Amino acid sequence: MKAESARAVRASAEDNSLSPDQDIDLLPGLRAGEPSALKALMDRHLDRIHGLAWHMSGDRALAEDVSQETFLRFWQTAPSWDASGNATILTWLRRVATRICIDEKRRKRPIYTDEVPEQIDLTPRPDLELVRSDTANAVQSAMMRLPERQRAALVLSFYQQVSQAEGSAAMGVSEKAYESLLSRAKVKLKSELMTGKESLAL
């Protein structure tokens, strides 16, 4: 029951469905090439896209480049955007950012970093904050060793907190395939974390 409740909470997040598109009000301005419309879109979603790119790449500078490239691509796509399609603008942004990160990773050596993105801390106690920081570092490092598509599924599900339908749409796969990727990613991540603990013990 608890697992079902957790899934229900994620599914009820602000972008839990593929329609209606919450950004459709900006489309006329985007199609007309109005910079103010692009700025408004970035104000709404830049943090999300940057966070996705950061968790996917582990490289803050690359995450910034990916974010800018993603919004630029939509700026170029907007005139021909099909508002009656299945994907929302945010889904499209997530899909493109994910693909750019995967392509960049294949072109370059993996980047490992001890930095982690800022998280909302609801526990101000210093000892708990230290544990949270160490755990976040270990998780981020382990995630960077996952296959790209598995890592993408984890980032979308746990960091972006999208529903299964939204995640599958963002990755361009069926919900069943997305669920399989997510399941394998969880198993692989747990294995990587356990291996990391053993290495530290040595």
C-alpha positions as a Markdown table, in Angstrom:
| # | Residue | x | y | z |
|---|---|---|---|---|
| 1 | Met | 0.0 | 0.0 | 0.0 |
| 2 | Lys | 2.8 | 2.4 | 0.8 |
| 3 | Ala | 4.5 | 1.8 | -2.6 |
| 4 | Glu | 1.2 | 2.4 | -4.3 |
| 5 | Ser | 0.7 | 5.6 | -2.3 |
| 6 | Ala | 4.2 | 6.8 | -3.3 |
| 7 | Arg | 3.4 | 6.1 | -7.0 |
| 8 | Ala | 0.2 | 8.0 | -6.7 |
| 9 | Val | 1.9 | 11.0 | -5.2 |
| 10 | Arg | 4.4 | 11.0 | -8.1 |
| 11 | Ala | 1.6 | 10.6 | -10.6 |
| 12 | Ser | -0.2 | 13.6 | -9.2 |
| 13 | Ala | 2.8 | 15.9 | -9.7 |
| 14 | Glu | 2.4 | 19.1 | -11.6 |
| 15 | Asp | 3.3 | 17.5 | -15.0 |
| 16 | Asn | 1.8 | 14.1 | -14.3 |
| 17 | Ser | 0.0 | 13.9 | -17.6 |
| 18 | Leu | 0.7 | 14.5 | -21.3 |
| 19 | Ser | -2.3 | 16.9 | -21.6 |
| 20 | Pro | -3.3 | 19.6 | -21.4 |
| 21 | Asp | -0.1 | 21.4 | -22.2 |
| 22 | Gln | 0.5 | 24.0 | -19.5 |
| 23 | Asp | 2.7 | 26.0 | -21.9 |
| 24 | Ile | 0.3 | 26.3 | -24.7 |
| 25 | Asp | -0.3 | 30.0 | -23.9 |
| 26 | Leu | 3.2 | 30.7 | -24.9 |
| 27 | Leu | 3.0 | 29.0 | -28.3 |
| 28 | Pro | 1.7 | 32.0 | -30.3 |
| 29 | Gly | 4.6 | 34.1 | -29.2 |
| 30 | Leu | 7.1 | 31.3 | -29.7 |
| 31 | Arg | 5.7 | 30.8 | -33.3 |
| 32 | Ala | 6.0 | 34.5 | -33.9 |
| 33 | Gly | 9.7 | 34.5 | -32.8 |
| 34 | Glu | 9.1 | 36.8 | -29.8 |
| 35 | Pro | 12.1 | 36.7 | -27.4 |
| 36 | Ser | 9.8 | 37.4 | -24.4 |
| 37 | Ala | 7.9 | 34.1 | -25.1 |
| 38 | Leu | 11.2 | 32.2 | -25.1 |
| 39 | Lys | 12.2 | 33.9 | -21.9 |
| 40 | Ala | 8.9 | 33.0 | -20.3 |
| 41 | Leu | 9.3 | 29.3 | -21.3 |
| 42 | Met | 12.9 | 29.3 | -19.8 |
| 43 | Asp | 11.7 | 30.9 | -16.6 |
| 44 | Arg | 9.2 | 28.1 | -16.2 |
| 45 | His | 11.4 | 25.1 | -17.1 |
| 46 | Leu | 15.1 | 26.0 | -17.2 |
| 47 | Asp | 15.7 | 24.7 | -13.7 |
| 48 | Arg | 14.0 | 21.4 | -14.6 |
| 49 | Ile | 16.0 | 20.9 | -17.8 |
| 50 | His | 19.2 | 22.0 | -16.2 |
| 51 | Gly | 18.6 | 19.5 | -13.3 |
| 52 | Leu | 17.9 | 16.7 | -15.8 |
| 53 | Ala | 21.1 | 17.5 | -17.8 |
| 54 | Trp | 23.1 | 17.7 | -14.6 |
| 55 | His | 22.0 | 14.4 | -13.2 |
| 56 | Met | 22.5 | 12.8 | -16.6 |
| 57 | Ser | 26.0 | 14.2 | -17.3 |
| 58 | Gly | 27.5 | 15.0 | -13.9 |
| 59 | Asp | 29.0 | 18.0 | -15.5 |
| 60 | Arg | 27.6 | 21.4 | -14.6 |
| 61 | Ala | 29.1 | 23.3 | -17.6 |
| 62 | Leu | 27.8 | 20.7 | -20.0 |
| 63 | Ala | 24.4 | 20.8 | -18.3 |
| 64 | Glu | 24.2 | 24.5 | -19.0 |
| 65 | Asp | 25.2 | 24.0 | -22.6 |
| 66 | Val | 22.6 | 21.2 | -23.0 |
| 67 | Ser | 19.9 | 23.4 | -21.4 |
| 68 | Gln | 20.6 | 26.3 | -23.8 |
| 69 | Glu | 20.7 | 24.0 | -26.8 |
| 70 | Thr | 17.4 | 22.3 | -25.8 |
| 71 | Phe | 15.6 | 25.6 | -25.6 |
| 72 | Leu | 17.2 | 26.9 | -28.8 |
| 73 | Arg | 16.0 | 23.8 | -30.6 |
| 74 | Phe | 12.4 | 24.3 | -29.5 |
| 75 | Trp | 12.7 | 28.0 | -30.5 |
| 76 | Gln | 13.5 | 26.7 | -34.0 |
| 77 | Thr | 10.8 | 24.0 | -33.9 |
| 78 | Ala | 8.0 | 26.2 | -32.5 |
| 79 | Pro | 6.8 | 27.5 | -35.9 |
| 80 | Ser | 5.9 | 23.9 | -37.0 |
| 81 | Trp | 4.9 | 22.6 | -33.5 |
| 82 | Asp | 1.8 | 20.5 | -33.6 |
| 83 | Ala | -0.2 | 21.5 | -30.6 |
| 84 | Ser | -2.7 | 18.7 | -31.1 |
| 85 | Gly | 0.0 | 16.0 | -30.8 |
| 86 | Asn | 0.5 | 13.7 | -27.8 |
| 87 | Ala | 3.6 | 15.4 | -26.4 |
| 88 | Thr | 3.6 | 18.5 | -24.3 |
| 89 | Ile | 6.2 | 21.2 | -24.7 |
| 90 | Leu | 7.9 | 20.1 | -21.4 |
| 91 | Thr | 7.9 | 16.5 | -22.5 |
| 92 | Trp | 9.6 | 17.5 | -25.7 |
| 93 | Leu | 12.2 | 19.5 | -23.8 |
| 94 | Arg | 12.9 | 16.6 | -21.6 |
| 95 | Arg | 13.2 | 14.2 | -24.5 |
| 96 | Val | 15.6 | 16.5 | -26.4 |
| 97 | Ala | 17.8 | 17.2 | -23.3 |
| 98 | Thr | 18.0 | 13.5 | -22.6 |
| 99 | Arg | 19.1 | 12.7 | -26.1 |
| 100 | Ile | 21.7 | 15.4 | -26.2 |
| 101 | Cys | 23.2 | 14.2 | -22.9 |
| 102 | Ile | 23.3 | 10.6 | -24.2 |
| 103 | Asp | 25.0 | 11.8 | -27.5 |
| 104 | Glu | 27.5 | 13.9 | -25.6 |
| 105 | Lys | 28.4 | 11.0 | -23.3 |
| 106 | Arg | 29.0 | 8.7 | -26.2 |
| 107 | Arg | 31.3 | 11.3 | -27.7 |
| 108 | Lys | 33.3 | 12.0 | -24.6 |
| 109 | Arg | 34.8 | 10.1 | -21.7 |
| 110 | Pro | 32.5 | 9.9 | -18.6 |
| 111 | Ile | 32.9 | 12.8 | -16.1 |
| 112 | Tyr | 32.8 | 11.9 | -12.5 |
| 113 | Thr | 32.4 | 14.7 | -9.9 |
| 114 | Asp | 31.9 | 15.0 | -6.2 |
| 115 | Glu | 29.5 | 17.9 | -6.7 |
| 116 | Val | 25.8 | 17.4 | -6.3 |
| 117 | Pro | 23.0 | 19.7 | -7.3 |
| 118 | Glu | 21.3 | 21.6 | -4.5 |
| 119 | Gln | 18.5 | 19.8 | -2.9 |
| 120 | Ile | 15.6 | 21.0 | -0.7 |
| 121 | Asp | 16.7 | 20.3 | 2.8 |
| 122 | Leu | 13.8 | 19.8 | 5.2 |
| 123 | Thr | 16.1 | 18.6 | 8.1 |
| 124 | Pro | 18.3 | 21.4 | 9.3 |
| 125 | Arg | 20.3 | 19.3 | 11.7 |
| 126 | Pro | 24.1 | 19.3 | 10.7 |
| 127 | Asp | 24.6 | 15.6 | 11.3 |
| 128 | Leu | 21.7 | 14.7 | 9.0 |
| 129 | Glu | 22.9 | 17.2 | 6.4 |
| 130 | Leu | 26.3 | 15.5 | 6.4 |
| 131 | Val | 24.7 | 12.1 | 5.9 |
| 132 | Arg | 22.5 | 13.5 | 3.1 |
| 133 | Ser | 25.5 | 15.0 | 1.4 |
| 134 | Asp | 27.6 | 11.8 | 1.5 |
| 135 | Thr | 24.6 | 9.7 | 0.3 |
| 136 | Ala | 23.9 | 12.1 | -2.6 |
| 137 | Asn | 27.5 | 11.9 | -3.6 |
| 138 | Ala | 27.5 | 8.2 | -3.6 |
| 139 | Val | 24.3 | 7.9 | -5.5 |
| 140 | Gln | 25.4 | 10.4 | -8.2 |
| 141 | Ser | 28.7 | 8.6 | -8.6 |
| 142 | Ala | 26.9 | 5.3 | -9.0 |
| 143 | Met | 24.4 | 6.7 | -11.4 |
| 144 | Met | 27.1 | 7.9 | -13.7 |
| 145 | Arg | 28.1 | 4.2 | -14.1 |
| 146 | Leu | 24.7 | 3.1 | -15.3 |
| 147 | Pro | 23.8 | 2.7 | -19.0 |
| 148 | Glu | 22.6 | 6.0 | -20.4 |
| 149 | Arg | 18.9 | 4.9 | -20.9 |
| 150 | Gln | 18.7 | 3.4 | -17.5 |
| 151 | Arg | 20.1 | 6.5 | -15.9 |
| 152 | Ala | 17.6 | 8.6 | -17.9 |
| 153 | Ala | 14.7 | 6.6 | -16.6 |
| 154 | Leu | 15.9 | 7.1 | -13.0 |
| 155 | Val | 16.5 | 10.8 | -13.4 |
| 156 | Leu | 13.0 | 11.3 | -14.9 |
| 157 | Ser | 11.3 | 9.2 | -12.3 |
| 158 | Phe | 13.1 | 10.2 | -9.1 |
| 159 | Tyr | 14.6 | 13.7 | -9.8 |
| 160 | Gln | 12.1 | 15.0 | -12.2 |
| 161 | Gln | 9.3 | 13.1 | -10.4 |
| 162 | Val | 7.3 | 12.4 | -13.6 |
| 163 | Ser | 4.6 | 9.8 | -14.0 |
| 164 | Gln | 5.3 | 6.6 | -15.9 |
| 165 | Ala | 3.3 | 7.9 | -18.9 |
| 166 | Glu | 5.3 | 11.2 | -18.9 |
| 167 | Gly | 8.6 | 9.4 | -18.5 |
| 168 | Ser | 7.9 | 7.0 | -21.3 |
| 169 | Ala | 6.9 | 9.9 | -23.6 |
| 170 | Ala | 10.0 | 11.8 | -22.7 |
| 171 | Met | 12.2 | 8.9 | -23.6 |
| 172 | Gly | 10.1 | 8.0 | -26.7 |
| 173 | Val | 9.4 | 4.4 | -25.5 |
| 174 | Ser | 6.4 | 2.4 | -24.5 |
| 175 | Glu | 5.3 | 2.5 | -20.8 |
| 176 | Lys | 6.2 | -1.2 | -20.6 |
| 177 | Ala | 9.7 | -0.5 | -21.9 |
| 178 | Tyr | 10.1 | 2.5 | -19.6 |
| 179 | Glu | 9.0 | 0.4 | -16.6 |
| 180 | Ser | 11.6 | -2.3 | -17.6 |
| 181 | Leu | 14.4 | 0.3 | -17.9 |
| 182 | Leu | 13.5 | 1.7 | -14.5 |
| 183 | Ser | 13.4 | -1.7 | -12.9 |
| 184 | Arg | 16.8 | -2.7 | -14.3 |
| 185 | Ala | 18.2 | 0.7 | -13.3 |
| 186 | Lys | 17.2 | 0.2 | -9.7 |
| 187 | Val | 18.8 | -3.2 | -9.5 |
| 188 | Lys | 22.0 | -1.9 | -11.2 |
| 189 | Leu | 22.1 | 1.2 | -9.0 |
| 190 | Lys | 21.8 | -0.9 | -5.8 |
| 191 | Ser | 24.6 | -3.2 | -7.1 |
| 192 | Glu | 26.8 | -0.2 | -7.8 |
| 193 | Leu | 26.2 | 1.3 | -4.4 |
| 194 | Met | 27.0 | -1.9 | -2.7 |
| 195 | Thr | 30.2 | -2.2 | -4.7 |
| 196 | Gly | 31.1 | 1.3 | -3.7 |
| 197 | Lys | 30.6 | 0.5 | 0.0 |
| 198 | Glu | 32.9 | -2.6 | -0.4 |
| 199 | Ser | 35.6 | -0.4 | -2.1 |
| 200 | Leu | 35.5 | 2.1 | 0.7 |
| 201 | Ala | 35.8 | -0.7 | 3.3 |
| 202 | Leu | 38.9 | -1.9 | 1.6 |
